[in-house]
């Protein structure tokens, strides 16, 4: 696998399952007719033409206002002033721990998109990516791994992490960050180390914190300049007709395939907020700062082949090519296909008819699972088994 990860000199087949769901409300047309009587009647009586009919005086509802400016990574509508203030900023991608001792994390609730995937030992790690939103506190920051380096490079992001895997195989994240030209914000490197601190309320190694403001300042000092090069996904427009799909009020992602409590994630549709609420480690997944449960709009579940390449358990994912997919949005699940042409290309999603999928606007969570993992969903959230 060295040639593919090191320089892309030969392609590898990729397979995966990714699931996609999204629904938007349909526009309503309201017809109002003018009636006779009073001054309206006088106007009709004195008009030189024939009396107007209800059809000729109908007043259609104005078309929804198109969204001119939107977040690059979440599609959320922005004002022109907000866009102008952020259009030249690079995305910031931050590695975060996801063990029991690391919970609760801080800053996931401010991310535009979050990736979750395997690292060694069968546990997962997060990469939270920020562009439209800023986070004053992000922790606990952990080290880089190859699959996340690929995603950071795909997004053209500044990549924040605390060290990285250094190996003599294709899991050599340290060498890949350099070779692939990733904008590196290593907590253990000169200049960028000033963006991090140890939180006295946490125990190591789960105590390393940072913020998007500090990381952006470090990036400025290192000469990491915009504008961003990432190509945005497609997003739903106001007034788009609703999309159809299987009811999916509850989602369960079983990373280990054995319903081990420490690797079991559930998402439950909340019709009030029109978002999915996340559950992990036996209960609601909350943010350490806000104490609020994490909610996202689309949940993308993507299955890939993977390979453990050494005795340390370093994992490589097959992230190129195409595979089946499912995305969950608006309480629905829709079949799709994911495609990624090469290491720098943006992973994109397509419907069964070949058209690229347009997402509901809002923060996105991408779950990347392996062949032994299991994905299931239920029509209603209350039908999920106990976590």
SULRAZI-V131269 format. One record per residue. RES is the residue in one letter. PSI is psi in degrees with one decimal (none if undefined). OMEGA is omega in whole degrees, -180 to 180 (999 if undefined). NEAR is the number of other ideal C-beta (glycine too) atoms within 12 Angstrom. Layout:
BEGIN
res-><RES RES>
psi-><PSI PSI>
omega-><OMEGA OMEGA>
near-><NEAR NEAR>
END
This chain:
BEGIN
res-><X X X X X X X X X X X X X X X X X X X X X X X X X X X X X X X X X X X X X X X X X X X X X X X X X X X X X X X X X X X X X X X X X X X X X X X X X X X X X X X X X X X X X X X X X X X X X X X X X X X X X X X X X X X X X X X X X X X X X X X X X X X X X X X X X X X X X X X X X X X X X X X X X X X X X X X X X X X X X X X X X X X X X X X X X X X X X X X X X X X X X X X X X X X X X X X X X X X X X X X X X X X X X X X X X X X X X X X X X X X X X X X X X X X X X X X X X X X X X X X X X X X X X X X X X X X X X X X X X X X X X X X X X X X X X X X X X X X X X X X X X X X X X X X X X X X X X X X X X X X X X X X X X X X X X X X X X X X X X X X X X X X X X X X X X X X X X X X X X X X X X X X X X X X X X X X X X X X X X X X X X X X X X X X X X X X X X X X X X X X X X X X X X X X>
psi-><-5.7 -41.7 -40.6 -48.7 -34.0 -42.5 -3.2 25.2 -21.5 141.4 152.0 147.9 140.2 143.2 149.4 162.9 129.7 139.7 138.4 137.2 132.7 144.9 138.3 158.3 148.2 148.5 141.3 138.9 121.3 124.9 125.4 125.9 149.7 134.4 165.2 169.9 145.5 -147.1 -32.9 -38.8 -40.9 -41.9 -40.2 -40.8 -37.3 -5.2 139.3 -22.9 177.6 160.6 127.9 147.6 167.2 -37.5 -39.0 -18.7 10.3 141.4 103.2 152.0 133.7 145.5 147.1 145.6 124.9 151.2 115.4 -37.1 133.1 154.0 138.7 -32.3 -11.7 -5.8 6.9 136.5 138.5 153.6 164.9 -37.5 -38.9 -43.0 -47.1 -31.2 -21.1 -9.8 -21.8 5.5 143.5 149.9 151.9 120.4 129.0 129.7 133.0 142.8 152.8 51.2 168.7 -42.0 -18.7 -14.0 146.3 146.6 160.9 133.8 -12.2 -30.6 -14.3 -3.7 144.0 -35.0 143.6 131.4 138.0 127.4 165.7 144.1 -166.2 153.5 8.9 5.6 167.5 164.5 154.8 150.4 110.4 132.8 131.2 134.5 -61.3 -32.8 154.1 152.0 121.8 -20.7 124.6 122.5 161.9 129.8 135.8 -172.6 164.6 148.2 153.1 -48.8 -36.6 -32.1 -40.3 -45.4 -39.5 -41.7 -39.1 -38.0 -6.3 32.8 154.8 133.8 111.5 128.8 165.7 84.7 -175.2 162.6 127.4 110.0 171.2 26.2 -165.5 4.3 20.7 76.7 -35.0 -49.7 -34.6 -37.7 -40.2 -51.3 -38.3 2.6 33.3 139.3 99.3 126.9 62.8 132.4 -15.7 22.0 151.8 148.5 -60.8 -21.0 -23.5 -9.8 -3.1 159.1 163.0 126.0 119.1 -15.4 0.6 155.8 141.1 151.0 21.1 27.5 5.4 120.3 166.0 -172.3 159.4 -33.5 -45.7 -38.5 -38.7 -37.3 -41.5 -40.9 -39.0 -44.5 -29.3 0.2 24.0 101.4 154.2 -165.3 165.9 146.4 -7.9 138.9 124.5 152.9 169.4 147.1 153.7 147.2 153.1 134.0 -3.3 143.2 153.7 146.4 149.5 156.7 171.1 143.2 132.9 70.6 -24.3 138.3 136.6 124.5 111.5 94.5 -39.6 -18.6 7.9 10.4 35.6 127.3 -30.6 -4.5 37.8 122.4 136.7 148.7 134.8 129.2 130.6 105.6 -22.5 -49.8 -5.9 48.4 166.5 132.1 137.8 138.7 138.3 150.4 37.6 1.5 -173.0 140.1 108.8 158.9 141.8 -27.0 -51.7 -19.3 16.7 147.2 145.1 132.2 140.1 164.0 -63.4 144.0 118.6 123.0 122.4 121.9 131.1 161.7 152.5 164.2 130.6 120.2 -5.0 175.0 -18.3 -10.3 13.6 134.9 135.1 138.4 146.7 99.6 -1.2 158.6 -131.7 164.0 172.2 155.6 159.3 132.8 139.6 122.3 143.9 33.9 17.9 162.8 132.4 132.1 143.9 -179.6 135.0 147.8 137.9 110.2 -40.9 -179.0 -32.9 -11.6 149.8 132.1 126.7 159.4 139.1 144.0 170.7 -21.6 3.4 -8.8 142.7 139.3 137.7 125.3 154.1 149.3 133.4 171.3 142.1 140.8 125.7 113.4 121.7 114.8 165.2 -179.1 -30.2 -7.1 162.7 138.2 133.6 158.3 155.6 155.7 -37.7 145.9 -36.7 -9.9 -7.2 146.3 158.4 141.8 none>
omega-><-173 -175 -179 -176 -175 -176 179 -177 175 -175 175 176 178 176 179 173 -177 -174 -171 177 176 180 175 -178 180 179 179 178 -179 -179 180 -180 178 180 179 177 177 -177 178 180 179 -180 180 -176 -175 -179 -178 -179 -180 -179 -179 177 178 -178 -176 -179 -180 -180 -178 176 180 179 178 180 179 177 -178 -176 -176 178 -177 -173 179 176 -178 -178 179 173 179 180 177 180 -178 180 -173 -170 -180 180 175 170 176 -180 -174 176 -179 178 175 171 180 -178 -179 -178 -2 175 174 173 178 -178 179 -177 174 178 178 173 173 -178 -180 160 -176 177 179 177 178 176 180 162 180 -176 -175 169 -179 -176 176 179 -178 180 179 176 -3 -179 179 -169 -176 174 -171 -178 -180 174 178 -180 178 178 178 -178 -176 -173 163 -168 -177 -177 179 -176 -177 178 176 -175 174 178 -175 174 -177 -177 -180 180 -178 178 179 -174 -176 176 178 180 -165 174 -178 179 -178 179 179 180 -178 179 179 -179 -173 179 176 -180 -177 -180 -180 173 178 4 -175 -173 -177 -177 177 175 178 178 179 179 178 178 177 178 178 -180 -180 177 178 -174 175 5 -180 -179 -176 175 -175 169 173 -180 180 178 177 180 176 178 180 176 -178 179 178 177 -177 178 179 180 174 176 -178 -174 -177 -178 -178 -178 173 -173 -176 177 -180 -178 174 175 -179 -178 178 -177 -180 -179 -177 -178 176 177 -175 176 -178 180 173 -179 179 177 -173 176 -176 -178 -175 -174 179 179 179 176 175 -179 172 168 -180 178 -171 179 178 167 178 179 171 -166 180 -178 177 177 -179 -173 170 176 175 -170 -179 178 -179 179 179 -176 170 176 -180 177 174 178 -178 176 -176 178 -178 177 174 179 174 -171 -179 -171 -177 -177 176 173 -176 -174 -176 177 -177 178 176 180 179 -176 174 -175 165 -176 179 -179 -174 177 -178 178 -179 -173 -178 -177 -180 179 179 176 175 175 -178 -179 -179 -179 -177 179 177 176 179 -178 999>
near-><32 23 14 28 37 25 17 25 13 14 20 26 16 34 25 39 31 40 41 46 41 42 33 29 18 15 18 13 14 11 14 13 16 21 16 17 11 11 12 17 14 11 18 21 15 11 13 8 11 9 18 17 14 14 12 14 19 15 14 14 13 13 13 18 12 15 23 14 23 32 36 37 43 32 33 29 23 25 16 14 10 19 22 14 14 31 20 18 34 37 46 50 45 52 50 45 39 37 25 19 19 34 28 34 45 39 40 44 33 35 41 48 47 46 43 44 42 39 40 28 19 26 26 43 39 45 48 53 46 43 42 36 33 24 37 22 33 48 43 41 49 41 34 45 48 49 44 46 45 42 42 41 39 35 38 33 46 41 47 53 47 38 26 34 36 23 28 16 27 33 39 29 43 28 25 36 36 21 21 29 17 36 35 39 46 38 37 23 25 14 22 34 26 22 36 34 22 20 25 10 17 24 15 19 20 27 25 35 37 44 31 38 22 32 46 33 21 32 33 24 20 26 14 30 17 23 17 30 21 30 17 30 34 23 31 32 23 22 19 24 15 20 31 20 27 23 22 38 28 33 47 36 43 31 37 23 20 14 22 21 20 24 34 34 44 40 46 37 38 23 15 10 19 23 30 47 33 41 29 36 26 18 21 23 35 23 29 30 22 19 13 20 25 41 32 41 38 54 50 47 49 47 36 39 29 35 27 23 27 20 11 18 20 33 38 40 45 33 47 32 25 28 33 27 41 41 50 51 45 36 38 32 38 41 29 40 32 40 26 34 18 23 33 24 24 31 45 30 40 27 26 17 12 13 15 24 37 31 45 40 35 33 37 44 43 48 48 45 42 35 21 20 34 26 38 28 36 24 19 16 26 13 19 28 18 14 27>
END
